[in-house]
Amino acid sequence: MAEAKKQNFMHGAAILAAGVVVMKILGAIYKIPLQNILGDVGYGYFFAAYNIYNVLLTISTAGLPVALSRMISEANTLERPRQARRIFHIASGTLAALGVIFSLAMLLYPTEMAIALVSKPEVSQCVYALAPAVLLVCLTSAFRGYIQGNGNMTPTTVGQILEVLVKVVVGLGLAIWMTRQRQPLPVASAGAIFGVTAGALAALVYMLWCYLRQYRPQSLRACASSADKPDSVGGTLAVFIRIGLIITLGASVMSVFTLIDTKLVESTLPHVPGIGPRMADELWGSYSAVQTLYNLPASFITPMTIAVVPAIAAAHASGAKGEVGHIAESGLRISAVVALPMGLGLSVLAAPIVAVIYPDTHQMGPTLLSWLGVASVFVCITLVTNAILQADGNEALPIVSMVVGGVVKIGCNLLLVPRPELNIVGAAMGTVACYAVISVLNCVFIYRRLPVKPNYGRAFLRPLGAALVMGAAAWAVYGLAARLLRVTAESGRMLQLLPLAVAIGVAAVVYLVMVVLTRSVTLEDMKLMPKGERLAKLLHIR
């Protein structure tokens, strides 16, 4: 049996990012038709239930798998296979216990959760359909954390693709079948969201197979031949809980604020002059729909956060302080290169994107996406800076920035959403303010805590300049192409797609040229990627 391969952090991030491309294509096949099948109201039920699920999932899996990955990487760096095995056993047991508790809560009290958390009893059936997924994801995350801690990101990528594939087939199939059977919207939404549970089961089976095939025999052989004495069960559990709990608190703070934000916006909108209950549901459904696009850039940055944790933890454990700073700056720079064009592109081309993907959504959709596109850039910076702080042993600091950002978000919504001229747009503006504050605070914390300081000018300003030129090109090309093709708001989706595709294609070429001209990506960055030196030579990156 071949040994499992270990990759450097950029290689691992590239593998995970390639998986994200596949997952996003599959996700688009799932969520875009789903919104068209269920409509704004039905999709609003789907999204509200997913917010409840996400809070419980964040509490149980946001911090503990990161702690597991970090501790496994440190144990491997110090050549302690027995300790690594003990860490995994303790972590998997803890995650399983949390999964059982939260899944039972969702199974036994779906209606109570729907009313208390999102003020929508219709969402209870979606909550019930999602209940088993929490336990399944908890178990899966234990295997993912262990394997990622060993520096191998390939099983995570394959497992995530399999998870999304099953979700698409089951969720979309049930949604289509139930709507054809003229089932009520809450029931059809529950069928659609059951795909998440089915996908989680498929991912768990695959990750278990990977562990049994590659890592369990390898771990047993290493333990048998090693003389290292593992730490006590109580001591290992205490460290695991301490690290995981602090990281979980940081992640949960934002999830809880998001849930409060959801309840606040949904309860405020119907009372805004000129809105009313029915339009409030439509606006919230439109806001929920464009959230899928808003979350897209973060999906491509998450691989960087997964890969950077064990890399920084290993460098920290070995005392290589300069390497910690190098990894942090490289992670920030590559993340900015990816996030800035995607976020600005969503903002600049918001109107045609919404017209093509969600033609039946509320007319406020493009305005919402314009704001959320800007917010997505700050979300990406938040994700990477959180990961850097957590990997370097400063896991408490993101909690501070998250709390401050959450308070800003709630404050903005209280001030802006009740204004008739803004209404739901106020929620999007609050999201921009929230994550901008978190990003700035995290960057300050990193600069003060890391012994070797990252160069923020090199990390952010060069990619920003390239992205601004790209955004201007996209806006100009789309306007010109739309005029030449005589595309209007009443044109069909396929006709509207043509100038959008041309604008995106030109923007991609312009951005690639600008990245090379501004040296936003260095030769050292490229060397860390799979076949990066060959690509650097092709692009004349020196």
Secondary structure as UniProt FT lines:
FT   HELIX           9..61
FT   HELIX           64..77
FT   TURN            78..79
FT   HELIX           81..108
FT   HELIX           110..118
FT   HELIX           121..123
FT   HELIX           124..149
FT   TURN            150..151
FT   HELIX           154..167
FT   HELIX           168..172
FT   HELIX           173..180
FT   TURN            181..182
FT   HELIX           185..210
FT   HELIX           211..215
FT   HELIX           216..225
FT   HELIX           233..268
FT   HELIX           269..271
FT   TURN            273..275
FT   HELIX           276..294
FT   HELIX           296..317
FT   TURN            318..319
FT   HELIX           321..348
FT   HELIX           350..357
FT   TURN            359..360
FT   TURN            363..364
FT   HELIX           365..391
FT   TURN            392..393
FT   TURN            395..396
FT   HELIX           397..416
FT   TURN            417..418
FT   TURN            420..424
FT   HELIX           425..449
FT   HELIX           457..461
FT   HELIX           462..484
FT   TURN            485..486
FT   TURN            489..490
FT   HELIX           493..517
FT   TURN            518..519
FT   HELIX           523..527
FT   TURN            530..531
FT   HELIX           532..539
//
